[in-house]
C-alpha cells in the first residue's frame, strides 16, 4: 500500500513539475530592444529586435543580413530555409541571442518573422 502511494505521489509531482515548466516557458519572452541600444553588455542575452533587412548574404547552411533602424547590426540565421524568408527591404522581427563574432556584435537568430 505504501509503495502505491509513493508511486502516485511521484507521478503527481512529476506532472506538476512538467506543468510548471511549460507555463514558465510560455510566459518567458525575450526583451524587445532597439538595434541602436545594443552593446557589449548585451552579449549572451536573448533579445527581440525589429528592423529593415539590408545586404543579405547566403552562405553554406546560413543566411546573414543587416538588421537596420537608425543603426545596423548583423543577424545570422543557421537555417537553409531562411533565405526564402529574408529578402532585402523586408521589415522583420528577429529573436535570438546577442553574440560577438570577430569583435562585432551580432544576433544569432532563432526565429525571423516578416512583418511587412
VOGUTI-239694 format. One record per atom (N, C-alpha, C, O): x, z, y. Coordinates in steps of 0.05 Angstrom, whole numbers, plus 5000, padded with zeros to 4 digits. Each point is the difference from the previous one (the first is absolute). Layout:
N
XZY...
//
This chain:
116
501650004976498450005024501750005025499449865019502850304982501750015023501549745005500449915023500449954955501349745003498149805012500849835016496750184977498049825011499650045030499849815015500150454993499850065029502449915015499849895022502550154967502549925013500149695003500849905021498449964958499949715001498049915022500749825016497050304986498049925020501050075028499649845019501650394984501150075026502249815009500149915023501750024958502149815006498949725007500949885019497150044967498749745005498750005028500349815015498350404991498750035026502149995023499649865019502550304978502150005021501449745003500749925022499749944956501349745001498349805016501049865017496450134977498249825015499750085029499949835018500150434987499850105028502549925015499849915023502550114964502649925013500049705006500949925021498249924960499949715005498149945023500649825016497250324985498049955022501250075027499649865019501950364982501350085025502049805008500249925024501549994958502049805006498749745009501049875019496850054969498649755008499050035029500349825016498450414989499050055027502249995021499749885021502550254973502350015019501149725005500749935022499549914956501249735003498149835017501049825014496450224985498249845016499950085029499549845017501050424988499850105027502649975016500050015024502249944962502649965013500249715009499849824984500750155041500449725010502450005018500750205012500649574990502449995016499450035030497849935009504050185006499650035028500449735014501949864994496250075023500249745014501850045024499850195015502149634987502150025021500449735013499749794987500950215038500649765015502849914993501850174998498649574997502649904992502250095020502250074991497249935035502050075020500850304998502050085012496450084975500550294998501750074976500850234997499749584985501650064976502950065007501249865017500050344970502850075005501350094974498750014979503850055023501450094976498950264988500450054977498250105040498750254990497749944981499250184985499849575015497849934983500849904973498349954983504350025012501049904974498950194978500350245001498549644979498950154977497050065003498750084981500249885043497250055004498349774992500849775003496850294987498149794993498249965024498750185010501349575001498649945025498149764997500149864980498350115040498249785002500449885028500050155020500549594981500549875026498649735001499849854980499250085044498649755005501849835018501450105017498449644979501549825018499649714992498749934980502649905036500049714994502449924983502150125003497549694980502149914982501649785014498849815011503850224988501849795011502349964979500550174984500849615018502349934984499950094971501450194992496949684992499750064972502249884984500849775004500350394977502249904982499150054972499450234992500749574991499350024972502650014984501549814999498950424987502450034983499249994971497649954993504350104990499450014971498750274993501350204997496149795000498550244993499250185023498950224996501549695028499250165023499449815024500849775001497850355018499449875026500750195022499350244998502249675022500550185023498949855025500049765001499250405018499049895025500350205022500350244995499649675029500150175024497150095006498249835002501450435000497450115008500450085029501650185006496849705012500550035028497650095016497749924995502850265024498150075021501649965025500649775007500250445008501849965023502949974990501649885013499050244964502549974986499549904972497649974992504549964994499749904972501550184981502050125007497049894968501550134978499749814976498049864997504050154986499949844976498350144979500350244996498049614991498450104978500749844975500349755002500150384976500749874975498050074979499250234996499849564990498150044979501249894974500749764999499750414981501149914975497849924981499450144981499449635026497749904984500049705005499849905022500549954956500149705003497449895012500149785012497750354984497449905010499650065030498149905011503650265000499750075029500349755018498949995021502649824969500449755016497449865006499849865020498350164962497449885003498450145021498249895012502450374993498550165018501250005028498649965020504050074982501450035025500749735012501649854989497250095034500549755014500750065029498950195012502849654999500850045028497549985018498349824996501450375022497750005018497750194991498350075016501850014958497950194991500350275014502250085008495650074995500150275009499550174975497949974987504050205006499850144975500350305003501050115020498150034959500450294997501950034976499549914978502750235027502150044980500150304994500150165018499949914956500350284992502550014982500249854981501650335026502450024983501950215011499350155018503049864970502050205006502149895019501049784997499650385024502149925019502750054986500550214989501149585013502750024988502049875018499349895021503250134972502149885016501649814981500850084978499749685031501549814985502249885018499349875020503150174973502349915016499850095029500649855019498650414984499950125027497549925016499950085024498349774965497649915014497550124987499750004976498550115041497550114989498249784989499949785011498750284968498049814989497850164986500450244995497449634999497950124985500049854973499649764999500850394979499749894973497050034993499150224993499549565009497150014999499050024971500949864982497150325015498650024975497549835001499049904980499950065044497649835004500149875027501150105019497849654981499749855025497249895000499149874981499550185040497249915003499849835025500650095022498449664975499649835023497450095014497950014988502350065038497750095015498649775015497650005002503949815008498949765012502049795003499449785010
//
